[in-house]
Amino acid sequence: LTALQLEKLAPYVGLRMRHTQRVLSRRMLRELSEQVSEAEVEVEKAVVATAPLGEETAQSVTEADVAVACGKAAVEKAMRAMQAARAREGQKQGTGDANFTESLARLSE
């Protein structure tokens, strides 16, 4: 190829790699979003289970403890997944998708 042809093709050299990276980023964000949603559901269950409904029985206290433990585990799982995603993005050192980084930051909030 001539120098002129190479110059015209330069912007397209990494196109496939960038596209693959964007697809993987979207998939990871979708999975993280699902984990956060699951954690929100578990936390809501814990809130409902710990709401005072009158008399506290040993069974209601046990159910509340279980609900809180499940909510805590779901939140911790989602946080670990987000930290792992941030670490992977940090290892790429600027080669990642800017939209992925922004979306991950919003999801973390």
N, CA, C and O atoms as a GROMACS GRO file, in nm:
protein
  436
    1LEU      N    1   0.084  -0.118   0.000
    1LEU     CA    2   0.000   0.000   0.000
    1LEU      C    3   0.088   0.125   0.000
    1LEU      O    4   0.200   0.126   0.053
    2THR      N    5   0.035   0.225  -0.060
    2THR     CA    6   0.111   0.349  -0.066
    2THR      C    7   0.091   0.426   0.064
    2THR      O    8   0.003   0.394   0.144
    3ALA      N    9   0.173   0.525   0.084
    3ALA     CA   10   0.164   0.607   0.205
    3ALA      C   11   0.030   0.678   0.212
    3ALA      O   12  -0.026   0.692   0.321
    4LEU      N   13  -0.022   0.722   0.100
    4LEU     CA   14  -0.151   0.791   0.098
    4LEU      C   15  -0.264   0.696   0.137
    4LEU      O   16  -0.354   0.734   0.212
    5GLN      N   17  -0.259   0.574   0.088
    5GLN     CA   18  -0.361   0.475   0.123
    5GLN      C   19  -0.354   0.440   0.271
    5GLN      O   20  -0.458   0.428   0.337
    6LEU      N   21  -0.233   0.425   0.323
    6LEU     CA   22  -0.217   0.395   0.465
    6LEU      C   23  -0.269   0.511   0.551
    6LEU      O   24  -0.330   0.489   0.656
    7GLU      N   25  -0.246   0.631   0.506
    7GLU     CA   26  -0.293   0.748   0.579
    7GLU      C   27  -0.446   0.752   0.583
    7GLU      O   28  -0.505   0.788   0.685
    8LYS      N   29  -0.511   0.714   0.473
    8LYS     CA   30  -0.656   0.714   0.468
    8LYS      C   31  -0.715   0.599   0.551
    8LYS      O   32  -0.825   0.612   0.605
    9LEU      N   33  -0.644   0.489   0.561
    9LEU     CA   34  -0.692   0.373   0.636
    9LEU      C   35  -0.663   0.380   0.786
    9LEU      O   36  -0.723   0.305   0.863
   10ALA      N   37  -0.576   0.467   0.828
   10ALA     CA   38  -0.532   0.474   0.967
   10ALA      C   39  -0.649   0.482   1.067
   10ALA      O   40  -0.645   0.410   1.167
   11PRO      N   41  -0.751   0.565   1.044
   11PRO     CA   42  -0.861   0.571   1.143
   11PRO      C   43  -0.938   0.440   1.159
   11PRO      O   44  -1.004   0.419   1.260
   12TYR      N   45  -0.929   0.352   1.060
   12TYR     CA   46  -1.007   0.229   1.062
   12TYR      C   47  -0.930   0.108   1.113
   12TYR      O   48  -0.986  -0.001   1.124
   13VAL      N   49  -0.804   0.126   1.144
   13VAL     CA   50  -0.720   0.014   1.184
   13VAL      C   51  -0.774  -0.055   1.310
   13VAL      O   52  -0.781  -0.178   1.314
   14GLY      N   53  -0.810   0.020   1.410
   14GLY     CA   54  -0.856  -0.039   1.536
   14GLY      C   55  -1.006  -0.046   1.548
   14GLY      O   56  -1.058  -0.064   1.659
   15LEU      N   57  -1.078  -0.033   1.438
   15LEU     CA   58  -1.224  -0.028   1.442
   15LEU      C   59  -1.284  -0.154   1.502
   15LEU      O   60  -1.371  -0.146   1.589
   16ARG      N   61  -1.240  -0.269   1.459
   16ARG     CA   62  -1.295  -0.395   1.510
   16ARG      C   63  -1.269  -0.409   1.660
   16ARG      O   64  -1.357  -0.449   1.735
   17MET      N   65  -1.148  -0.375   1.702
   17MET     CA   66  -1.114  -0.385   1.844
   17MET      C   67  -1.200  -0.290   1.927
   17MET      O   68  -1.249  -0.328   2.034
   18ARG      N   69  -1.218  -0.167   1.880
   18ARG     CA   70  -1.301  -0.070   1.954
   18ARG      C   71  -1.446  -0.117   1.960
   18ARG      O   72  -1.512  -0.102   2.063
   19HIS      N   73  -1.497  -0.172   1.850
   19HIS     CA   74  -1.634  -0.221   1.849
   19HIS      C   75  -1.651  -0.336   1.948
   19HIS      O   76  -1.746  -0.338   2.026
   20THR      N   77  -1.560  -0.430   1.946
   20THR     CA   78  -1.566  -0.543   2.039
   20THR      C   79  -1.560  -0.496   2.183
   20THR      O   80  -1.631  -0.546   2.270
   21GLN      N   81  -1.475  -0.398   2.207
   21GLN     CA   82  -1.463  -0.344   2.342
   21GLN      C   83  -1.592  -0.276   2.386
   21GLN      O   84  -1.634  -0.291   2.501
   22ARG      N   85  -1.657  -0.202   2.295
   22ARG     CA   86  -1.784  -0.138   2.329
   22ARG      C   87  -1.893  -0.241   2.358
   22ARG      O   88  -1.972  -0.224   2.451
   23VAL      N   89  -1.896  -0.348   2.279
   23VAL     CA   90  -1.996  -0.453   2.301
   23VAL      C   91  -1.974  -0.518   2.438
   23VAL      O   92  -2.069  -0.541   2.512
   24LEU      N   93  -1.850  -0.548   2.471
   24LEU     CA   94  -1.819  -0.608   2.601
   24LEU      C   95  -1.852  -0.512   2.715
   24LEU      O   96  -1.900  -0.554   2.820
   25SER      N   97  -1.825  -0.384   2.695
   25SER     CA   98  -1.857  -0.284   2.797
   25SER      C   99  -2.007  -0.277   2.821
   25SER      O  100  -2.051  -0.273   2.936
   26ARG      N  101  -2.084  -0.276   2.714
   26ARG     CA  102  -2.231  -0.273   2.730
   26ARG      C  103  -2.281  -0.397   2.803
   26ARG      O  104  -2.368  -0.388   2.889
   27ARG      N  105  -2.226  -0.512   2.768
   27ARG     CA  106  -2.268  -0.636   2.833
   27ARG      C  107  -2.235  -0.630   2.983
   27ARG      O  108  -2.317  -0.669   3.066
   28MET      N  109  -2.116  -0.583   3.016
   28MET     CA  110  -2.077  -0.573   3.155
   28MET      C  111  -2.166  -0.475   3.231
   28MET      O  112  -2.206  -0.502   3.344
   29LEU      N  113  -2.198  -0.362   3.168
   29LEU     CA  114  -2.288  -0.266   3.233
   29LEU      C  115  -2.426  -0.326   3.256
   29LEU      O  116  -2.487  -0.303   3.361
   30ARG      N  117  -2.475  -0.400   3.160
   30ARG     CA  118  -2.606  -0.463   3.174
   30ARG      C  119  -2.603  -0.562   3.291
   30ARG      O  120  -2.697  -0.566   3.371
   31GLU      N  121  -2.497  -0.642   3.301
   31GLU     CA  122  -2.486  -0.737   3.410
   31GLU      C  123  -2.475  -0.666   3.545
   31GLU      O  124  -2.537  -0.709   3.643
   32LEU      N  125  -2.398  -0.559   3.550
   32LEU     CA  126  -2.385  -0.483   3.674
   32LEU      C  127  -2.518  -0.420   3.713
   32LEU      O  128  -2.555  -0.419   3.830
   33SER      N  129  -2.589  -0.369   3.615
   33SER     CA  130  -2.719  -0.308   3.641
   33SER      C  131  -2.817  -0.412   3.696
   33SER      O  132  -2.894  -0.382   3.788
   34GLU      N  133  -2.813  -0.532   3.642
   34GLU     CA  134  -2.899  -0.640   3.692
   34GLU      C  135  -2.863  -0.675   3.836
   34GLU      O  136  -2.952  -0.698   3.918
   35GLN      N  137  -2.734  -0.678   3.867
   35GLN     CA  138  -2.692  -0.710   4.004
   35GLN      C  139  -2.738  -0.601   4.101
   35GLN      O  140  -2.782  -0.630   4.212
   36VAL      N  141  -2.727  -0.475   4.058
   36VAL     CA  142  -2.772  -0.365   4.144
   36VAL      C  143  -2.922  -0.372   4.164
   36VAL      O  144  -2.972  -0.349   4.274
   37SER      N  145  -2.995  -0.404   4.058
   37SER     CA  146  -3.141  -0.418   4.070
   37SER      C  147  -3.178  -0.529   4.167
   37SER      O  148  -3.269  -0.513   4.249
   38GLU      N  149  -3.109  -0.641   4.157
   38GLU     CA  150  -3.133  -0.752   4.249
   38GLU      C  151  -3.103  -0.710   4.393
   38GLU      O  152  -3.176  -0.746   4.485
   39ALA      N  153  -2.996  -0.634   4.412
   39ALA     CA  154  -2.961  -0.586   4.545
   39ALA      C  155  -3.070  -0.492   4.598
   39ALA      O  156  -3.105  -0.497   4.716
   40GLU      N  157  -3.121  -0.406   4.511
   40GLU     CA  158  -3.228  -0.314   4.553
   40GLU      C  159  -3.352  -0.390   4.597
   40GLU      O  160  -3.417  -0.353   4.695
   41VAL      N  161  -3.385  -0.497   4.526
   41VAL     CA  162  -3.501  -0.579   4.563
   41VAL      C  163  -3.478  -0.643   4.699
   41VAL      O  164  -3.568  -0.642   4.783
   42GLU      N  165  -3.361  -0.697   4.720
   42GLU     CA  166  -3.331  -0.761   4.849
   42GLU      C  167  -3.333  -0.660   4.963
   42GLU      O  168  -3.381  -0.690   5.072
   43VAL      N  169  -3.281  -0.541   4.938
   43VAL     CA  170  -3.282  -0.437   5.042
   43VAL      C  171  -3.426  -0.396   5.072
   43VAL      O  172  -3.462  -0.375   5.188
   44GLU      N  173  -3.508  -0.384   4.968
   44GLU     CA  174  -3.649  -0.349   4.990
   44GLU      C  175  -3.719  -0.457   5.071
   44GLU      O  176  -3.802  -0.426   5.156
   45LYS      N  177  -3.688  -0.583   5.045
   45LYS     CA  178  -3.744  -0.693   5.124
   45LYS      C  179  -3.702  -0.680   5.270
   45LYS      O  180  -3.782  -0.703   5.362
   46ALA      N  181  -3.576  -0.641   5.291
   46ALA     CA  182  -3.527  -0.625   5.428
   46ALA      C  183  -3.598  -0.509   5.498
   46ALA      O  184  -3.632  -0.518   5.616
   47VAL      N  185  -3.622  -0.402   5.424
   47VAL     CA  186  -3.693  -0.286   5.481
   47VAL      C  187  -3.833  -0.328   5.523
   47VAL      O  188  -3.879  -0.294   5.632
   48VAL      N  189  -3.901  -0.401   5.437
   48VAL     CA  190  -4.037  -0.447   5.468
   48VAL      C  191  -4.034  -0.542   5.587
   48VAL      O  192  -4.121  -0.534   5.674
   49ALA      N  193  -3.937  -0.630   5.590
   49ALA     CA  194  -3.930  -0.730   5.698
   49ALA      C  195  -3.899  -0.665   5.832
   49ALA      O  196  -3.939  -0.717   5.937
   50THR      N  197  -3.829  -0.554   5.831
   50THR     CA  198  -3.792  -0.490   5.959
   50THR      C  199  -3.890  -0.382   6.000
   50THR      O  200  -3.877  -0.324   6.108
   51ALA      N  201  -3.989  -0.353   5.916
   51ALA     CA  202  -4.089  -0.251   5.951
   51ALA      C  203  -4.176  -0.304   6.066
   51ALA      O  204  -4.218  -0.420   6.064
   52PRO      N  205  -4.202  -0.219   6.164
   52PRO     CA  206  -4.285  -0.264   6.277
   52PRO      C  207  -4.430  -0.285   6.232
   52PRO      O  208  -4.493  -0.195   6.177
   53LEU      N  209  -4.480  -0.403   6.257
   53LEU     CA  210  -4.619  -0.435   6.221
   53LEU      C  211  -4.700  -0.473   6.346
   53LEU      O  212  -4.803  -0.541   6.336
   54GLY      N  213  -4.655  -0.430   6.457
   54GLY     CA  214  -4.726  -0.465   6.581
   54GLY      C  215  -4.636  -0.548   6.670
   54GLY      O  216  -4.527  -0.505   6.707
   55GLU      N  217  -4.683  -0.664   6.704
   55GLU     CA  218  -4.610  -0.753   6.793
   55GLU      C  219  -4.489  -0.815   6.725
   55GLU      O  220  -4.498  -0.861   6.611
   56GLU      N  221  -4.378  -0.816   6.795
   56GLU     CA  222  -4.259  -0.884   6.745
   56GLU      C  223  -4.256  -1.024   6.801
   56GLU      O  224  -4.260  -1.045   6.923
   57THR      N  225  -4.247  -1.119   6.713
   57THR     CA  226  -4.236  -1.258   6.757
   57THR      C  227  -4.096  -1.306   6.719
   57THR      O  228  -4.024  -1.242   6.643
   58ALA      N  229  -4.060  -1.419   6.774
   58ALA     CA  230  -3.928  -1.475   6.743
   58ALA      C  231  -3.918  -1.506   6.594
   58ALA      O  232  -3.812  -1.491   6.533
   59GLN      N  233  -4.029  -1.550   6.536
   59GLN     CA  234  -4.029  -1.582   6.393
   59GLN      C  235  -4.011  -1.457   6.309
   59GLN      O  236  -3.936  -1.459   6.210
   60SER      N  237  -4.078  -1.347   6.345
   60SER     CA  238  -4.064  -1.223   6.266
   60SER      C  239  -3.923  -1.166   6.277
   60SER      O  240  -3.871  -1.110   6.181
   61VAL      N  241  -3.862  -1.180   6.395
   61VAL     CA  242  -3.725  -1.132   6.414
   61VAL      C  243  -3.629  -1.216   6.330
   61VAL      O  244  -3.538  -1.163   6.267
   62THR      N  245  -3.649  -1.346   6.329
   62THR     CA  246  -3.565  -1.435   6.249
   62THR      C  247  -3.581  -1.405   6.101
   62THR      O  248  -3.481  -1.399   6.028
   63GLU      N  249  -3.703  -1.385   6.055
   63GLU     CA  250  -3.728  -1.351   5.915
   63GLU      C  251  -3.661  -1.218   5.878
   63GLU      O  252  -3.605  -1.204   5.769
   64ALA      N  253  -3.668  -1.122   5.968
   64ALA     CA  254  -3.605  -0.993   5.944
   64ALA      C  255  -3.453  -1.009   5.936
   64ALA      O  256  -3.389  -0.949   5.849
   65ASP      N  257  -3.396  -1.087   6.024
   65ASP     CA  258  -3.251  -1.111   6.022
   65ASP      C  259  -3.207  -1.176   5.891
   65ASP      O  260  -3.105  -1.139   5.833
   66VAL      N  261  -3.286  -1.273   5.845
   66VAL     CA  262  -3.254  -1.341   5.719
   66VAL      C  263  -3.264  -1.243   5.602
   66VAL      O  264  -3.178  -1.242   5.514
   67ALA      N  265  -3.369  -1.160   5.602
   67ALA     CA  266  -3.388  -1.063   5.494
   67ALA      C  267  -3.274  -0.961   5.492
   67ALA      O  268  -3.224  -0.925   5.385
   68VAL      N  269  -3.232  -0.916   5.609
   68VAL     CA  270  -3.121  -0.820   5.617
   68VAL      C  271  -2.991  -0.884   5.567
   68VAL      O  272  -2.914  -0.821   5.495
   69ALA      N  273  -2.968  -1.009   5.606
   69ALA     CA  274  -2.847  -1.079   5.561
   69ALA      C  275  -2.846  -1.097   5.410
   69ALA      O  276  -2.743  -1.078   5.345
   70CYS      N  277  -2.961  -1.132   5.353
   70CYS     CA  278  -2.971  -1.147   5.207
   70CYS      C  279  -2.947  -1.014   5.137
   70CYS      O  280  -2.878  -1.008   5.036
   71GLY      N  281  -3.005  -0.908   5.191
   71GLY     CA  282  -2.985  -0.774   5.133
   71GLY      C  283  -2.839  -0.732   5.139
   71GLY      O  284  -2.785  -0.679   5.042
   72LYS      N  285  -2.777  -0.756   5.252
   72LYS     CA  286  -2.635  -0.722   5.268
   72LYS      C  287  -2.549  -0.800   5.170
   72LYS      O  288  -2.459  -0.744   5.108
   73ALA      N  289  -2.577  -0.929   5.156
   73ALA     CA  290  -2.498  -1.012   5.064
   73ALA      C  291  -2.515  -0.965   4.920
   73ALA      O  292  -2.418  -0.962   4.844
   74ALA      N  293  -2.636  -0.929   4.881
   74ALA     CA  294  -2.661  -0.882   4.744
   74ALA      C  295  -2.589  -0.751   4.717
   74ALA      O  296  -2.532  -0.732   4.610
   75VAL      N  297  -2.591  -0.660   4.814
   75VAL     CA  298  -2.522  -0.531   4.797
   75VAL      C  299  -2.372  -0.553   4.789
   75VAL      O  300  -2.305  -0.493   4.704
   76GLU      N  301  -2.317  -0.638   4.875
   76GLU     CA  302  -2.173  -0.666   4.872
   76GLU      C  303  -2.132  -0.729   4.739
   76GLU      O  304  -2.026  -0.696   4.685
   77LYS      N  305  -2.214  -0.819   4.686
   77LYS     CA  306  -2.185  -0.883   4.557
   77LYS      C  307  -2.181  -0.778   4.446
   77LYS      O  308  -2.091  -0.779   4.362
   78ALA      N  309  -2.279  -0.689   4.444
   78ALA     CA  310  -2.283  -0.584   4.342
   78ALA      C  311  -2.163  -0.489   4.356
   78ALA      O  312  -2.106  -0.446   4.256
   79MET      N  313  -2.126  -0.456   4.478
   79MET     CA  314  -2.012  -0.367   4.500
   79MET      C  315  -1.882  -0.432   4.454
   79MET      O  316  -1.798  -0.366   4.393
   80ARG      N  317  -1.865  -0.561   4.484
   80ARG     CA  318  -1.744  -0.631   4.439
   80ARG      C  319  -1.736  -0.634   4.286
   80ARG      O  320  -1.629  -0.615   4.229
   81ALA      N  321  -1.849  -0.658   4.222
   81ALA     CA  322  -1.851  -0.661   4.075
   81ALA      C  323  -1.815  -0.524   4.018
   81ALA      O  324  -1.743  -0.516   3.919
   82MET      N  325  -1.866  -0.418   4.079
   82MET     CA  326  -1.832  -0.282   4.031
   82MET      C  327  -1.685  -0.250   4.054
   82MET      O  328  -1.620  -0.189   3.969
   83GLN      N  329  -1.632  -0.290   4.167
   83GLN     CA  330  -1.490  -0.267   4.194
   83GLN      C  331  -1.403  -0.344   4.095
   83GLN      O  332  -1.302  -0.292   4.049
   84ALA      N  333  -1.443  -0.465   4.062
   84ALA     CA  334  -1.368  -0.543   3.964
   84ALA      C  335  -1.375  -0.477   3.826
   84ALA      O  336  -1.275  -0.473   3.754
   85ALA      N  337  -1.491  -0.424   3.791
   85ALA     CA  338  -1.506  -0.356   3.662
   85ALA      C  339  -1.419  -0.229   3.658
   85ALA      O  340  -1.356  -0.200   3.557
   86ARG      N  341  -1.416  -0.156   3.769
   86ARG     CA  342  -1.331  -0.036   3.775
   86ARG      C  343  -1.184  -0.073   3.763
   86ARG      O  344  -1.108  -0.004   3.696
   87ALA      N  345  -1.146  -0.182   3.828
   87ALA     CA  346  -1.006  -0.225   3.823
   87ALA      C  347  -0.967  -0.265   3.682
   87ALA      O  348  -0.858  -0.231   3.635
   88ARG      N  349  -1.056  -0.338   3.614
   88ARG     CA  350  -1.027  -0.376   3.474
   88ARG      C  351  -1.017  -0.252   3.386
   88ARG      O  352  -0.931  -0.245   3.299
   89GLU      N  353  -1.104  -0.156   3.408
   89GLU     CA  354  -1.101  -0.033   3.328
   89GLU      C  355  -0.973   0.046   3.358
   89GLU      O  356  -0.916   0.107   3.267
   90GLY      N  357  -0.929   0.044   3.483
   90GLY     CA  358  -0.806   0.113   3.520
   90GLY      C  359  -0.683   0.049   3.459
   90GLY      O  360  -0.585   0.118   3.429
   91GLN      N  361  -0.686  -0.082   3.440
   91GLN     CA  362  -0.572  -0.152   3.381
   91GLN      C  363  -0.557  -0.118   3.233
   91GLN      O  364  -0.448  -0.127   3.178
   92LYS      N  365  -0.667  -0.081   3.170
   92LYS     CA  366  -0.661  -0.048   3.027
   92LYS      C  367  -0.592   0.086   3.004
   92LYS      O  368  -0.543   0.112   2.894
   93GLN      N  369  -0.587   0.170   3.105
   93GLN     CA  370  -0.515   0.298   3.102
   93GLN      C  371  -0.552   0.383   2.981
   93GLN      O  372  -0.470   0.410   2.893
   94GLY      N  373  -0.678   0.425   2.978
   94GLY     CA  374  -0.721   0.520   2.878
   94GLY      C  375  -0.764   0.461   2.745
   94GLY      O  376  -0.807   0.535   2.657
   95THR      N  377  -0.753   0.332   2.728
   95THR     CA  378  -0.794   0.273   2.601
   95THR      C  379  -0.941   0.232   2.605
   95THR      O  380  -0.995   0.187   2.504
   96GLY      N  381  -1.005   0.248   2.721
   96GLY     CA  382  -1.143   0.205   2.736
   96GLY      C  383  -1.243   0.303   2.678
   96GLY      O  384  -1.207   0.409   2.628
   97ASP      N  385  -1.368   0.265   2.688
   97ASP     CA  386  -1.480   0.343   2.638
   97ASP      C  387  -1.516   0.448   2.743
   97ASP      O  388  -1.544   0.413   2.858
   98ALA      N  389  -1.518   0.575   2.704
   98ALA     CA  390  -1.551   0.683   2.798
   98ALA      C  391  -1.694   0.669   2.847
   98ALA      O  392  -1.723   0.698   2.963
   99ASN      N  393  -1.785   0.626   2.760
   99ASN     CA  394  -1.924   0.607   2.801
   99ASN      C  395  -1.935   0.499   2.908
   99ASN      O  396  -2.017   0.511   2.999
  100PHE      N  397  -1.854   0.396   2.898
  100PHE     CA  398  -1.855   0.289   2.997
  100PHE      C  399  -1.813   0.345   3.133
  100PHE      O  400  -1.875   0.316   3.234
  101THR      N  401  -1.708   0.425   3.134
  101THR     CA  402  -1.659   0.482   3.259
  101THR      C  403  -1.765   0.572   3.323
  101THR      O  404  -1.787   0.565   3.444
  102GLU      N  405  -1.830   0.655   3.243
  102GLU     CA  406  -1.936   0.742   3.295
  102GLU      C  407  -2.054   0.661   3.347
  102GLU      O  408  -2.106   0.689   3.455
  103SER      N  409  -2.095   0.561   3.271
  103SER     CA  410  -2.209   0.478   3.313
  103SER      C  411  -2.177   0.401   3.440
  103SER      O  412  -2.264   0.386   3.526
  104LEU      N  413  -2.056   0.354   3.453
  104LEU     CA  414  -2.015   0.283   3.573
  104LEU      C  415  -2.018   0.378   3.694
  104LEU      O  416  -2.058   0.338   3.803
  105ALA      N  417  -1.975   0.500   3.674
  105ALA     CA  418  -1.978   0.598   3.783
  105ALA      C  419  -2.122   0.628   3.826
  105ALA      O  420  -2.151   0.637   3.946
  106ARG      N  421  -2.214   0.642   3.728
  106ARG     CA  422  -2.353   0.668   3.762
  106ARG      C  423  -2.415   0.548   3.832
  106ARG      O  424  -2.494   0.565   3.925
  107LEU      N  425  -2.380   0.429   3.789
  107LEU     CA  426  -2.434   0.308   3.849
  107LEU      C  427  -2.386   0.293   3.992
  107LEU      O  428  -2.458   0.241   4.078
  108SER      N  429  -2.264   0.337   4.019
  108SER     CA  430  -2.208   0.327   4.153
  108SER      C  431  -2.280   0.416   4.253
  108SER      O  432  -2.281   0.388   4.373
  109GLU      N  433  -2.340   0.521   4.204
  109GLU     CA  434  -2.412   0.613   4.293
  109GLU      C  435  -2.539   0.550   4.333
  109GLU      O  436  -2.616   0.610   4.408
   0.00000   0.00000   0.00000
